């Protein structure tokens, strides 16, 4: 049985999703790495060159550049992985030029949705932790709703809420696993790179390199997170 068939007929366990995420990533690592190197690495190099040579303002305000870089990096990674993963599940060949076109056409809108999501979620976490967590879980699939299903503005958040309904704990636990892997990967690479003086002396360079290196690791659980989205979609269609 294919992964697509199984996604349609049954609910996947969280560990199973994580394992399949790693399986898909490793089996198709060439397309993931090729796309990663083609899109994210050049972008990271440009950001670093701007900080060092062309934008003195960023030299004084590295935190602003780090925030901008991290935001754009995470959204580009989401777009790239979601397109590749769904194409692999549907047995569609991924065209690198098409992926780049989607990134360019959807990035600004996705960043806007991300800013809205983070502002509301952040406010909820600051005021009362539990409401912030609830909002994060219910609306966390807004990005995939937009990238894969062309749901825009409020519709993207409504789509996420509909997908998560009745599966809150599954989404929460897998989201926790996903972010745990990212945080651990970032910390490990940060510690390793801190022993290199030229890297440790630049916060921007440290952020760029830790993001790139941890990004390679985080792709696998991200694929699992996307598979959960697809699995929930299929289950909702069966229920209706």
N, C-alpha and C positions, 0 to 999 in steps of 0.2 A: 504493500500500500504506500502511496505517495504521502508526503507531508501535507500537501494541499487537501487530500481526501480525509486524512485524520483530523486536520484542523476543522473540517466541516462537520464531522460526525460526533466528536466528543470534546470535552473540556480537558485541556492539558494541565498537568501538575506543574508547580512552579519550578522545581528542580529539573523536571523534564524539559520545560521551556528553555531553561538556562543551558542544559546539555545540548539541546538541538541548536540553540543559538551558536554555541561554540563549534558544533559540527558543521553548520552551514558556513560559518566564517572560515574555518580551516579548510573545508573542501573547496571553497571558492575564494581563497585568500588572494589569488592573483588579481581578480577584478576589484576587490576591496582595496588592496594596496595600490594598484594602478590609479584608481580614482582618487584615493587619499593623497598620493604623491602629486598627482596632476593638479588638484584643486587646493588642498589645505596647506601643503608645504610652500608653494609659491606665495600664497596669501600671507603666511607667517613670516616669510623672508621679507616681503614688502613692508609689513608692519615694523619689523625690526630696523630695516634700513631707514624708514621714515623717522623713527625715534632717535637713531644715532646721528644721521647726517642732514636731514632736511627739515625737521620740525623741532626747533629748540624748545618750543612750548611744552612738548611732550617730555622733553628731558627734565623739566622741572615738575611736571605733573604725571609721573609714570603711572600712578594709580588709575588715572582717567584712561590712559591708553590700555592698561591691563584689563579694565572693565569692558571697554569697547571691543578689544580683541577677544576676550573670553566669550562675550555675548555672540559676536559674529561667528566665531569658531564653532560653538555648540550648535548654532542653528544650521550652519552649513553641513556639519557632521550629521545632523538629524535628517536633512533633506537627502543627502547622498545615501545614507544607510537605508532609509525607508524605501527609496526608489529601487535600489539594488535588491533588497530583501524581497519586496513584493514581486519583482520581476523573476527572481529565482524561484519563488513559490509557484508562480503562474507559468513557469518555463518560457519566459520571454527573455530574449537576449538583450543585455544592457548595452546601450550605445553611449559612449563617454560624452560625445557632443550633446546628446539629448539631456544627459544629467547636468552638464554645465549650463545649458539653456534653462532648465528648470530652476537651478540654483539662482541664476541671474534674474529670472522673472518673478521668483517668489520670495527671495531673501528679505527685501525691505518690508513686505507685508508680514512675513513671519516674525521679524524682529519687532514690529509694532504689536503683534499679538503677544509676543514674549514679554515686552515691557508692561503691557496691561496685566498679564497673568502674574508677573513678579511683583508688581505694585500692590495688587489686591492680596495675593498670597502673603507677601511680606508684611503688609499691614495687619493681616489676621494673625500672623505668628507673633508680631510685636505686642498686639493688644491681648490676645488670648491664644495660646499655642494650639489648642484643639481645633478651633474654627479654621485656622490657617492650614492645618494638616488636612482637614476635611475638604477644603477648597482645592488644595494641591492634588489630592487623589481624584476628586470628581472632575476636575477640569484639565488634568495633566495631559490628556490625549488631544488637546486642541491643535498641536502642531501636526500630528499625523492626520487629523481630520481635515486640515487645510491642505497639506501637501499631497495626500493620497486621494482625498474625496472632494477637494475643492470647496470645502465649507469655509465661509469667510465671516469675519467679525464675530457677532454673537452666535451665529450658526455653528461655528467651530467649537465653541464652548458647550453649546447645547448638544451637539453630536457626541462630544466626550462624555457628558453627563449621562446620556442615553446608553452609551456603551458600558459605562462603569456600573450603572444601576443594577443591583442584585449581585454584583461581583466586587464590592468595595474592598473587602479584605484581601482578595487575590491581587488586585491592582496595587494596594498599599504595600503588601509584603514583597511583591516583585520589584516595585519601585524602590523600596528600601534596599533590597539586594543590589539593584543596579547602581544606586548612588554610593552604596558601601564599597563596591568594587572600584568605582571611579576615585573616591576619596583615598582609598588605600593605595591605588596605583599612583596617584599624584604625590602622595606623601613619600612613597618609596623612591620615585624618580627625583623628587625634590631633595631628599637626603643624599642620594648618590651624586647628583649634579652639584650639590653644595660643596663637595670636595674639590671642585674645579674652580680655581680663583676667578678666572675671566667670566665664568657664568654666574658665580655667586655674587659678583660685584654689580650685576645688572638685574634689577627686578623684572624688567621687560623680557630680557633674554631668558631668564629663569622660567618665566611664565610661558613663553613661546615653546621652549624645549620640553617642559613638563607636560604641556597640553598636547604637543605632538606625540610624545612617547606614550603617555597614558591613554591617548586617543586610540592607539593601536590595540591596547588591552580592552578598552571600554566598548569597542565595536561589538564584540561577542555578546555581552549582556544587553546591549542596545538592540541587537537583532532579536534576542529573546523577548524584549519589551515590545518590539514591533509585532512579533508572532502572537503575543498575548492579545494585542489590539485586533489582529486578524481573526484569531480564535473567538474572541468575544463578539465580533461582528457576525461571524457565521452562526454562533449560538443564538444571537438575537434574531437572526433571520429565520432560524428554525422555530423559535418560540412564536414568531408572528405568523 
